[in-house]
Amino acid sequence: MTESVELPNRLGILPFRNKVLLPGAIIRIRCTSPSSVKLVEQELWQREEKGLIGILPVRDAAADTSVGPTVSQGGVGGDSSERASKVQVGASDGKNQQEVIHWHNRGVAARALHLSRGVEKPSGRVTYIVVLEGLCRFSVQELSTRGTYYTARISSLEMTKIEMEQVEQDPDFIALSRQFKATAMELISVLEQKQKTGGRTKVLLETVPIHKLADIFVASFEISFEEQLVMLDSVDLKVRLSKATELVDRHLQSIRVAEKITQKVEGQLSKSQKEFLLRQQMRAIKEELGDNDDDEDDLVALERKMQSAGMPSNIWKHVQKELRRLKKMQPQQPGYTSSRVYLELIADLPWEKASEEIDLDLKAAKERLDSDHYGLVRVKQRIIEYLAVRKLKPDARGPVLCFVGPPGVGKTSLASSIASALGRKFIRISLGGVKDEADIRGHRRTYIGSMPGRLIDGLKRVGVCNPVMLLDEIDKTGSDVRGDPASALLEVIFVATANRAQPIPPPLLDRMEVIELPGYTPEEKLRIAMRHLIPRVLDQHGLGSEFLQIPEAMVKLVIQRYTREAGVRNLERNLAALARAAAVKVAEQEQEQALPSSKDVHRLGSPLLDNRLADGAEVEMEVIPMGESTHEVSNTFRITSPLVVDEAMLEKVLGVFVFSSVMQPPRFDDREAAERVAAPGISVGLVWTNFGGEVQFVEATAMRGKGELHLTGQLGDVIKESAQIALTWVRARATDLQLVAEDGMNLLQGRDIHIHFPAGAVPKDGPSAGVTLVTALVSLFSRKRVRADTAMTGEMTLRGLVLPVGGVKDKILAAHRYGIKRVILPERNLKDLVEVPAAVLASLEIILAKRMEDVLEQAFEGGCPWRQHSKL
């Protein structure tokens, strides 16, 4: 307990922001700032039990525009709001604006009851935890700084023993003391009934002096900062007791009000239970009188709906039990809503509603597949086999089909065709980004806001119990602490799609039969565009063949110059851009209500279109459905001859535009490889991505250095290891390849090697770039260029063997799209050429390599560079 202490003339000051420490109160402070840490070390840690510091209340800092570090003293008046000092502590951000600290002019001296020092961090930062006890009040005479912390010249505000004895004889003080003790005793009695902790407080009331007891009581209440300051400024004992009695009485009244509210709430709960019993009796009376109206009872209507749902007997028993439980609950009970939503969902499920399967005709199914999809012979044959098994044994549990391929190759439309062949409804459920298995299975009913899973919700939306359910983007699901969605899919029969099979968990992949859909060849894209894309685009834009015609030659140019993809989505976007440009011309002519002059070919030359193209607006696909019969314009409007797309229109509508009216060149051409492989150290590789095969250039260069290897291009660990293997192999064979003048010479002496994979924003990984890396390094050291018409792929071992890789068909199609004429493949990938269309193979020279020397022999014009001596 606090006792009389003798204060020094000057104390170190610890600011206490928006809080007040009263005498007798105990606080725990964590000191982390440099100033507070320095204060604790100098004033408490080094002085041990003799150390004292001053706790001074501080208001929130404000901005002041005055310049220079100054200390100014405020007046010491009777009002606490005027009793403050203002201190500027220097510019905070290099400007004239400085932080202003508003100090209160009175504080409390405190001593440390407990002091602990934290472990020093590598940055040198130290944390102290201090338990302080307030001792007595003081007033600040002068505030200054000592190093990084503040000090103050102070004077004690405590009364002397003689002064205290005189005050205790004052009748007003005696009356205030009795009133305070009575109020405090009443508060203790209330707290003792609620918390059983009044014994120790009664001891304080009997042993501690009354003027100190007032501070201790008030310090235990939650009061405002202003009231704390008023209590701190109450140096006069009678004023202090009067204020403390007021605060204690207010706290006592708040406790009593809270008790009344609690009793009232408990009475309302009893009233609710009484109302429930009365409702039950009223319902029984209505049943006896025959006056019960089922139509007005929602639960009865729900029960009738579930009876007509046709659910199995075991489910019906469970539902009846749940319904009886629901009838006994009140709507305001926590579980009422979730239980009712659960029963309504069960009632809405299509237990008996099913698609009436037609007599499966394999010939008709094959014709439907051929009409909906061009090419994909092996894929369509596997689907016909699947349907044939279903025809012979309808109840057979067949394999789960998983279509894997790049975007835009027709995976979703194939699943829709299966549904059409079976005569069933089709529903697509996207799983992209799903990380919680509850999104598939459904949430537990105990959770607030629990919802059914996507599969059950899909059944509810489609309205039949036997749909063909497509789980799209099954490879895009993730897993975290909330579970693995793939584990929930092990329980379902479905058709799935994915861009690649690697991210699918092995247990789930083992349940599925993977059917790969590679990219289309240019010839297949042309047929798809003429048969499917152009009619669909014209219909979506309210046009017909009498308004717009796109010849095959122009479609070929769009495929060659404006798209490079495995699927046909960008092709459809470009065709839609041409349709929109034609729609502008047609709409303008219709608005003018005048037919154009008859010509053989109409070119696009409207001012609206010319202005749009001149402004550099890039065309994006924006299909806006126009309702049924939108392929016909007004019956009163006709155009004498259709608009025919030509090469000039392609460049105007689809070209890469800048801020000029000049036609721009196409996006892609066949000269890209020749232009980029124009110097030694560059080779052309073939890689596989989620979007199909791609051509990947590899660049290598040498510079002065310490023999280090630098790799850039957002590369994965596997491809980094391939680069290290490639450099090691080249260094080991440098003499055989005649890349060094003499045996034993270090190929990297005094130089660094930098290898870069362009398109640095795209992540890259995999082992298939091994042969490409070696070729680029040999080209760099021999100063001989690689053939621009040759691309390669293959993993390489440290001994120079060329190992097989995957995605061969996609890579060869990518080389064909880029205009590559020669492709170097591992010899063990010969079997994969069967999947490549014959037309593509006929346009390429396929070279098989068993060792790295075979690759180098074919990658350079005139053979491997070792045939020609090169000096470094």
Sequence and secondary structure as in RCSB ss.txt:
>XXXX:A:sequence
MTESVELPNRLGILPFRNKVLLPGAIIRIRCTSPSSVKLVEQELWQREEKGLIGILPVRDAAADTSVGPTVSQGG
VGGDSSERASKVQVGASDGKNQQEVIHWHNRGVAARALHLSRGVEKPSGRVTYIVVLEGLCRFSVQELSTRGTYY
TARISSLEMTKIEMEQVEQDPDFIALSRQFKATAMELISVLEQKQKTGGRTKVLLETVPIHKLADIFVASFEISF
EEQLVMLDSVDLKVRLSKATELVDRHLQSIRVAEKITQKVEGQLSKSQKEFLLRQQMRAIKEELGDNDDDEDDLV
ALERKMQSAGMPSNIWKHVQKELRRLKKMQPQQPGYTSSRVYLELIADLPWEKASEEIDLDLKAAKERLDSDHYG
LVRVKQRIIEYLAVRKLKPDARGPVLCFVGPPGVGKTSLASSIASALGRKFIRISLGGVKDEADIRGHRRTYIGS
MPGRLIDGLKRVGVCNPVMLLDEIDKTGSDVRGDPASALLEVIFVATANRAQPIPPPLLDRMEVIELPGYTPEEK
LRIAMRHLIPRVLDQHGLGSEFLQIPEAMVKLVIQRYTREAGVRNLERNLAALARAAAVKVAEQEQEQALPSSKD
VHRLGSPLLDNRLADGAEVEMEVIPMGESTHEVSNTFRITSPLVVDEAMLEKVLGVFVFSSVMQPPRFDDREAAE
RVAAPGISVGLVWTNFGGEVQFVEATAMRGKGELHLTGQLGDVIKESAQIALTWVRARATDLQLVAEDGMNLLQG
RDIHIHFPAGAVPKDGPSAGVTLVTALVSLFSRKRVRADTAMTGEMTLRGLVLPVGGVKDKILAAHRYGIKRVIL
PERNLKDLVEVPAAVLASLEIILAKRMEDVLEQAFEGGCPWRQHSKL
>XXXX:A:secstr
        SEEEEEEEET    TT EEEEEE SHHHHHHHIIIIITTGGG EEEEEEE   EEE   S  EE   
  SSGGG EEEEEEEESSSSS EEEEEEESEEEEEEEEEEEE    TT    EEEEEEEEEEEEEEEEEEETTEE
EEEEEE    HHHHHHHHT HHHHHHHHHHHHHHHHHHHHHHHHHS HHHHHHHHHHS HHHHHHHHHHTS   H
HHHHHHHH  SHHHHHHHHHHHHHHHHHHHHHHHHHHHHHHHHHHHHHHHHHHHHHHHHHHHHHT   GGG HHH
HHHHHHHTTT  HHHHHHHHHHHHHHHTS TTSTTHHHHHHHHHHHHHS SS         HHHHHHHHHHH SS
 HHHHHHHHHHHHHHHH TT    EEEEE  TTSSHHHHHHHHHHHHT  EEEEE TT   THHHHB  TTSTT 
 B HHHHHHHHH  SS EEEEETGGG   BTTB HHHHHTT   EEEES STTS HHHHHHEEEEE     HHHH
HHHIIIIIHHHHHHHTT  TTTEE  HHHHHHIIIII   SSSHHHHHHHHHHHHHHHHHHHHHHHHT      S
 B    HHHHHHHHTT           TTTTS  TT   SS EE  HHHHHHHHS   SSSS    S  TTHHHH
HS STTEEEEEEEETTEEEEEEEEEEEEESSS EEEESSB HHHHHHHHHHHHHHHHTTTTTT SSSTT  TTTT
EEEEEE S TTS B  STTHHHHHHHHHHHHHT  B TTEEE  EE TTSBEE  S HHHHHHHHHHTT  EEEE
EGGGGGGGGGS HHHHHTSEEEEESBHHHHHHHHBTTS GGGS    
